[in-house]
Amino acid sequence: MTGALLSAALWGAVSSAAVAGPAQYSQAGSATTAQISAPLFASELNRARAFVDRMMKAGVVVPFPKDPGGGYTHEQHKQNFKVIYQGGQLYKLTGEQKYADYVRDVLLAYAKLYPKLGDHPARKNSQSSGRLFWQVLNDAMWLVDSIQGYEAIRSSLSAADRKNIDDNLFRKAAEFLSTGSAVTFSKIHNHATWATAGVGMTGYVLGDPELVNIALLGLDKSGQTGFLRQSELLFSPDGYYTEGPYYQRFALKPFVVFAGAIEKNDPSRKIFDHRDGILLKALRTTIQLTYAGRFFPFNDAIRDKSLKTDELYHGVAVAYSKTRDPGLLSIAEWQGRTVLTDDGMRVARDLAAGKAKAYPFRSLLLSDGPEGKQGAVAIMRKGDGWTGQALVAKNSSQGMGHGHFDKLSWQYYDNGHEIVSDYGAARFLNIEAKQGGRYLPENESWAKQSIAHNSLVVDEKSHFNGDRKAADKLAPQQLYFSDEMGSQISTAKMTGAYPGVEFTRTLALLDIEGLDRPVAADVMRVDGGNDHQYDLPLHYNGHIMRVGFELESNVADRPVLGEGNGYQHIWVDATGQPSSADKAFVTWITDDRFYTTRWVPQAGSQTILAESGANDPDFNLRREQILVQRVASGGDTVFAGILEGHGRYDGAAERTTASDSQIRTIRHVRHGDADLLLIQTLAGAKSVLAISYDQDRSRTHSVIIGGEKISWKGFAAHVRLGGGVQ
Amino acid sequence: MTGALLSAALWGAVSSAAVAGPAQYSQAGSATTAQISAPLFASELNRARAFVDRMMKAGVVVPFPKDPGGGYTHEQHKQNFKVIYQGGQLYKLTGEQKYADYVRDVLLAYAKLYPKLGDHPARKNSQSSGRLFWQVLNDAMWLVDSIQGYEAIRSSLSAADRKNIDDNLFRKAAEFLSTGSAVTFSKIHNHATWATAGVGMTGYVLGDPELVNIALLGLDKSGQTGFLRQSELLFSPDGYYTEGPYYQRFALKPFVVFAGAIEKNDPSRKIFDHRDGILLKALRTTIQLTYAGRFFPFNDAIRDKSLKTDELYHGVAVAYSKTRDPGLLSIAEWQGRTVLTDDGMRVARDLAAGKAKAYPFRSLLLSDGPEGKQGAVAIMRKGDGWTGQALVAKNSSQGMGHGHFDKLSWQYYDNGHEIVSDYGAARFLNIEAKQGGRYLPENESWAKQSIAHNSLVVDEKSHFNGDRKAADKLAPQQLYFSDEMGSQISTAKMTGAYPGVEFTRTLALLDIEGLDRPVAADVMRVDGGNDHQYDLPLHYNGHIMRVGFELESNVADRPVLGEGNGYQHIWVDATGQPSSADKAFVTWITDDRFYTTRWVPQAGSQTILAESGANDPDFNLRREQILVQRVASGGDTVFAGILEGHGRYDGAAERTTASDSQIRTIRHVRHGDADLLLIQTLAGAKSVLAISYDQDRSRTHSVIIGGEKISWKGFAAHVRLGGGVQ
């Protein structure tokens, strides 16, 4: 009952202001109590009013379904479920009858249309056809929003209208999305989450426990499918969604919204405590999977997705309501948005009261898989989540159909930018000219391929030879993770991506004496058995300033790197054979900071400077820089290198500092089973990243190099040296 | 005397606060009167204190000159003149003796060093050698700042110290920069402005009218050279500086600062009224030559230069003080900076008092040349100067040694971005790895060449065959300019850039019925006499969405477009031969907006889709997109086209609107001497850009096309049609 009391108090200010009419919200300068106490909420009210009023002017438009995604009827039905939702909330908040009337009229039009509908004429196949939309997923999204709008006005309706809309629209829609679309409804997949959320919420509104039960427990009510099972299988124990952050964001909304409805209607279920509070954990994890507000672009990600998205407005509001974590308020502040619910009002009010604190972005290991045993994502950070450093090791599993062949790849962020990058999806969402906004052919031929990632490529083939079914079966193994500040280290191993080749990668974020910023270190050990060509690409974002070694350049005729598996999309600018680590480096500039990548060249290895965009007659690809280390090996090799951010270019003040690398050299030493990466700065500071690969945390390892003894305990460590080692 | 009284009142708050010590400014949370009334000024004080305190900690460091630009002694002497200036201002503002003492000690060290100096060891040639720096220009900049710092502490010194610094440092430095560097001092060039400003201000401080006189009137005091003459010859009557905005910004500081000193010491000169107030006009023009705060990158411009630069902090403060134009306050607000002078305090105080108004960015024609007869820059705007449209026609003269061969080229800005771009300079300022930060060889081989600009290239040669001396002699002729909103039109003609070829370009910003934004139209008439190949490049910034015609693509082997004059730097992606204007278009996306360029293909013409970056083994060039229209002509031709911004891509809301062109087609008609460009939208609206080239404003012209009569008065007009024309 506390909830209800609080709610009344919260709405008090808004309602009393609202009685005087809409002008108070839409006219500038007329500050109401609500605006003063919660401007974010007031601006949402204004936004909703503007949208609903515009829709009301156009009248009730419920066309017979005809077009695929992006077409007229598709867009109109999308607008309609938004207006049903927002109109309902406005009625609830303001008591203005016109909103209830309009939502009622739209729903009556749907009640008349819905019984006449069969498979959608633009469906791709019957199994996934919607009624209102070409895909059943869109019908489920329609229901999730519409049932909430209906709930807000239902008690205001005449008995006849209520029965008409209950029976001819929502009961039929829930029927279609459950028993009528049994295959989708029974999946363990985000499409099914949308469907179960819509059906379950409809059950609560219509007072139909059967609908609630099948939504929660599956059509057979066994609990093997349905919403609860989805929340157990789709997220790892750490709240990571296997498809990656882009889809995690999308999947989150029905989880959070339906959970809110369960909590309200059936608080004894303690849904937010289910599986150790997995839903709120997943929300927090979603936020942790961002840098400067944007999601790490794992797998088929559209790269411009940020926390500024409807799903996260809902998620943050619900999570704040449950946790009162002031860090969430700073996220809402950055979003500049909230939702028109009690939870949204609370966010807005507490934000206005100055309760926000910086969100605690931090280093963490996120296990993948329902039991947390299918690899992991390791995030190593220093500084804040907007301008600090973030090293991301993607050691997670394939992630189903939207997964990429990118085992043990990594990304690096600094100074507000993506420095070592991931291509994401080859897709221009909703842009008609680019194949109607669908995934482009280059998503298969480039974006998913291993060479398009910061991963290892053996013999110019992608992991699992590009076979997704095979990839689904084998995940990397996270061997070690330490978030100790100054010596953050992650090690993972991949077996089975290539026959007979196993690779183990250690990525570390290390504080180096005398340097302003930490250095990212990378030690990739490859055990191959027999002859192979190994390529280690680095996809980076910047303009080359200096190359430390001689190049043979293709200055007047630019060839392509290879024939297939993504290699056909790579232009070769130049090749070189650096002979030592003091020369094996490339420095580039990104925004106002310099970056130097430096590596230990193996005997006979080659370096390729390249760019994406070959074999792309339709200009579907972005053109981005790539550096490839290539080694023809008798079987085993180690790639060892570091990435260093340094200096500053200040164009306004015409001042440049430390534009060249601050590292003198690096060195790799193999000692027994251990790998050691020695780093020496220009100023003379020396340290070593030492990896024993020994899981015994208490065992001490020692190596003598150049007369100096290097000792460390356990799997791996970052050791400062006195001098004399190199 | 009002000035003095006001000044006292202004400083009152600061001084009383300052008595309590520096902590009041450097500690967060202790708001002083100054901080409350003028936070911008308080933050400048904090910044200066932090810098000067840091320098004071390091002690007095005045090394014997040795290094070229970017080297240690170079940077140290730069830091020193900044600390002399800022230390002096701090003493004046706070009365704290430590600042006067430190500035004195630094100056005494210079007084000891200076008499020993000869030509700089890293000089490029004796004529332009400095004493403290490798270039005399840097010595002049040293003097301009240092003499102001000295002025602030001079009266606090002992007679002996004063005499020592007067005689051994400033008198000698002024002597060196005037009679000792007579060639530079007597130029009509910004280097001479720095020298005369330094020498003249030294004259005022030392009470030496001779120095003031030679600064104002030249070494021979004839007025043929010197500061006054520079202000007459270097700026056009509209305040345009012939080298372009990047150098205009740089040239402005000594003009403004020395003028301030003249006004203070010799108000009867009315220096700010000189030549119809040219100095303030030049300042306002400098601001008008920006979009989203950045300078139009004409000629050898470093593209990241914005209004956030020391020269403009001074300029805005002085101009505001003289004019009280509230628009200047909004510029200061965007800069987030001001200067530590009375003028800066006034800016900060009035800004804090809420007096700022949006700067009135507007359409205007800026004549070039001392008498305004050497061409012009035409700026056509709609909306504000940060997100609106700006079409810039560069019809100005060559602009001396930093000029580019870019006659009648254009640029286009929209939505906060450069859409049709100019490369600027091939230079990475102060970045050691890029040839020590100097102009790169590619500045000559690419950036200056005609093909690197949105201009006409005849027979693959640059204008004036790349001969700067020849280019200096001939400027374009501005034939027409109209800033009528909705029908803004500029026409200019270039004769002599190529033997026997004359070209006349009309650029227009036109409101089209039913379109959200204006369309940029381009009609380039070429009169050639005999056989030529004409190339019309369009340098644009975006990712291609749709090409309206068939392409032959170089997908696996990328050739270079040509042999020299910049052509060697162009990769050819694809070629095509569109046959009609409804298909001759390319659509791209920049940020969240779409752009379509569309043209009327001449018989036998070809289109080349290309990218810069070929023959660039050192990665000195940015890689940018180019579209070239190529026609082999018997002599005369007309290039006619439009550029249209349309629609929106909203990644967050997953909503895309109008991603395809809203224009159905365009058509070019030649009728007698007149050119007509007909534009028809998808929705059916029709209009025509009609150009008679007739200077008689009162004469009416009529053309009948498709049965419809098109009439307009004078040189050019934009006429809406009833229908039936196309």
Interface residues (C-beta under 8 A of the other chain):
Chain A: G70 I302 D304 K305 S306 K308 T309 D310 F428 L429 N430 I431 E432 A433 K434 G437 H543 I544 M545 R546 V547 L551 S553 V555 A556 D557 R558 P559 V560 Q568 W571 D573 A574 T587 I589 E611 A614 N615 D616 P617 F619 R622 R623 Y649 G651 A652 A653 E654 R655 T656 S659 D660
Chain B: G70 I302 D304 K305 S306 K308 T309 D310 F428 L429 N430 I431 E432 A433 K434 G437 H543 I544 M545 R546 V547 L551 S553 V555 A556 D557 R558 P559 V560 Q568 W571 D573 A574 T587 I589 E611 A614 N615 D616 P617 F619 R622 R623 Y649 G651 A652 A653 E654 R655 T656 S659 D660
